[in-house]
Amino acid sequence: KVDCIVLFCLIMGVAEGDRTARKQVRTASCLRKSWAKLLFLSQNLYLCSHNHPSDIQTDRKMSHRTGRYSFTVEPFTEDCLGNLSWGRLGNLLLRCASMHAGEHGFGFKDMMRVNHVWVLSRLTIEMDSLPRTGETFFIETWVDKVYRQFTDRHFSILRPDGTAYGHATSIWALIDWESRQAADLRGERMPETAKWDDVLVPERPNPIA
């Protein structure tokens, strides 16, 4: 519908030379971009708010402090070369972060109960190669440090034999939903279920040099 509005405004602008029509074109273009962003965010919020999607398997052999999740590259998640697409990989990393946090008492639902929400500040991904269509791979995720306003979360993307496709690292901030200010991760308003010392893995630092 937005594309039709853009086309209509362009025709009217050319036919009548109306400056108002050109403003409508810019407005419609902004609406289209905003809609695309809204759709992307809503899809990620939906996926991240469901802690245990049916297509994800948890490997309980890992330490309880480290999350390990199994995936298979489906044909609709590949790129034109038959590799797992970068967009899909980024989405899976966020889903694993959400699940691991939820399993340890500081996930989306836990934080919303105290009017806090997680915000991704930075995500860096370095891959030597990507899983290909039909291949099974694992994503491991863990937290090694919690500062006053930020926390470091890391990822390893692994083959079944344990060798790495690559790694990722991220920085997260916790925002107070009401004041829109950064929350104190060591403060008194944290959920009782958020036991940082029970989840930190300081002996496993950032895998990206």
N, C-alpha and C positions, 0 to 999 in steps of 0.2 A: 504494500500500500504506500509506503514511504517513497519507493522508486517511482510509482505512478504520479505522486505529487510533484516530485522533482521534474519529471518529464513534462507535466502539464505547465509548471511554472516556467520552464525553459521556452516552451512554445509561446506562451503568453508574453514572455519578456521580449522575444524576438519580434513577435507580431506587433506589439504595441509600444515597445521601447519603454516600458514602465519601470521606473526604479523600484517601486514597491514590489514588483514581481521578482526582481533580482534579490531583494531582501528575503523574499519567501524561499527562493532557491537556497540561500545560505542557511536559513532557518531549518528547512527540510533536510539539508545535508547534515546539519548538526543533530537533528532528531534521529537520522539514520545511524550516525556514529554512536550516539548515546544509547540507542536501542541495542546495537550490537554489543556494546560494553555491558549493558544491563543483562542481556541474555547470557553472556559469558560468566558474569559474576553470579547470576542466579543458578546456573548449572553447577558451578564450583561450590557454592554454599550448600546446595542440595546434597551433593556428593559428600562433602566434608562433614555434614551434620548427621549422616547415617554411619554409625561407628563400625558396623559389620556388614558391608555389602555382600551379596551372595557369591560374587565372582572372586572373592579374596579369601585365601586360606592362610591361617596363622600357623607358623612353625613353633611349637612349644618346646622344641629341643634347645632353643636359645635361652640365654639368661633372661630372667624376668624383667631385667632393666632394659634389654634391647628387644625391639620389635622386629620380627622377620615375617614377611608376607610374600606369598607365592602368586605369580601371574603367568598367563600365557598370551602371547601376541596373537590377537585375532586379526583376520584379514581387513576388517574395517578400521583397525587402529594403526595400520602401516602407512608408510609414505610411498612415494612413487618408485622407490628402490627396493621395497619389500622389507624395510626396517621399521621398527617401532618409531612412530612419529614423535617429534620433540614435544609437540603439544600434549600428546597422550602421556609421555613420560613425566612432564611437569605436573599434570593432573594426578597421576598416581603417587608422586612424591607427597603432594598435599594431602591426599587421602590417607597415606600411611602415617603422616604426622598427626592427623586428626585421630586416627584409630589408636595410635600409641598413647597419645595424651589422654584420650578417653579411658583407656584401660588402666591408667595410673592416677585418675582422679582430678586431672586438670584440663579436660577436654572442653569442647564448645558448650555442652549442656551444663557442665560443672561451673564454668566461668559465668555463664549467663545468669545463674542463680544469684550471683553477687554483683550483677551488672557490669561485668567485664567481658571483653572480647579480644581474641588474638588477632594481631595484624602482622602480616608478613612484611618485613622490612627489606630483606635482601635474600636472593637465591642465586647461587653459583653452581653450575653443572659442568663437569669435565668428563667426557666420555672418550675412551679409546675406540670403542665400537658400540653398535646397538644390537639388541636382540632382533632376530628376524622372525618372520611370520611362522607361527606354529611352535616356536621355541618357548620353553618355560624358563622363567628367571625369578630371582628373589630380590626384594628390597629390604635391607636392614636399616633401621633408624634408631638413633639414641641421642640423648642430651648429655653433654659433658660439662657445661657451665651454666649457672644462673646468676646474672648480675641483678642490680637493683631494678632496672627497667628493661633489660633485654635478656634473652637466653639464646644459646647456640644449639642448634639441632643439626645433626649430620646424617648422611645417607651413603650406603654402598649398594650398587646395582650389581648383582652377582649371578654367575652361571651355576648350574646344579653342582658342578665339581668344586665350587668355592672360589674360583678365579673371578676377577672383577671386570665387568664391562667398563665401569667408571664409578665416579663418586660425585656427591653433591654436598653442599653446606648451606645453611640458612640461618638468618637472624630474625627473631620474632620479638615483638613488643606487645605488652598487654595494655589495653586502653580502657579507661573507665567510660562506660556507655553513657553516663549522665553528664559528666564534666568534659568529656572528650580529651582528657589529659592522660598522660602515661601513668599507669598504676605501679605501685611498689610491689615487686614480686616477692619480697620478704616481709611485706606488711601484714597487718592484722586482718585485712578484709579478704584474704585468700580463703578459698573453700577449705574446710577441714580435711577433705580428701586429698588435697594437694600436698603430698609429702615429698619435697624435692630431694632430700637426702636418700630416699628409697629408690630413686630412679636415675640419679646422676651416674655417669660412667667416666670419671676423670682420667682413668688410665687409657682411654681411647679418644685421643684428641682429633682435631680437624684432619680428615684424610686428604684434603687438597692443600698442597704445600703453598 
